[in-house]
Amino acid sequence: MTLTSISTLGTLLRKGPRRITELAASEGVAQPSVTALVTSLERAGLVERRSDSTDGRVVLVAITEAGTEYLRARRHASAQAIARAVGALSPEEEAVLLSTVPVIERLRVLLELEGGG
């Protein structure tokens, strides 16, 4: 699974169903590439195409329950790997890492304000 695929699933989970053009803009990828990506994710059962209830001509891409579960499992595995790695740090390294948390949180907020989070 590519980073763009995972990012696209995350966007759909956070923001709900989106048009292909919206996904292309939010992921910073060309529309034909997102179309191919969505087709691949759809074949894997991770997303589905739906018609827009307000405009039948519009197709929206939505994450499926399988896509949501995939993201949950991947995030859980990542959290476990990080916890193991942090557990291997020296007390001094752990203190340095802990001191960076406010800066990392500030970066997260700034990215959300820019629409990138």
Rosetta blueprint (number, residue, H / E / L):
1 M L
2 T L
3 L H
4 T H
5 S H
6 I H
7 S H
8 T H
9 L H
10 G H
11 T H
12 L H
13 L H
14 R H
15 K H
16 G L
17 P L
18 R E
19 R L
20 I H
21 T H
22 E H
23 L H
24 A H
25 A H
26 S H
27 E H
28 G L
29 V L
30 A L
31 Q H
32 P H
33 S H
34 V H
35 T H
36 A H
37 L H
38 V H
39 T H
40 S H
41 L H
42 E H
43 R H
44 A L
45 G L
46 L L
47 V E
48 E E
49 R E
50 R E
51 S E
52 D E
53 S L
54 T L
55 D E
56 G E
57 R E
58 V E
59 V E
60 L E
61 V E
62 A E
63 I E
64 T L
65 E H
66 A H
67 G H
68 T H
69 E H
70 Y H
71 L H
72 R H
73 A H
74 R H
75 R H
76 H H
77 A H
78 S H
79 A H
80 Q H
81 A H
82 I H
83 A H
84 R H
85 A H
86 V H
87 G H
88 A L
89 L L
90 S L
91 P H
92 E H
93 E H
94 E H
95 A H
96 V H
97 L H
98 L H
99 S H
100 T L
101 V H
102 P H
103 V H
104 I H
105 E H
106 R H
107 L H
108 R H
109 V H
110 L H
111 L H
112 E H
113 L H
114 E H
115 G L
116 G L
117 G L
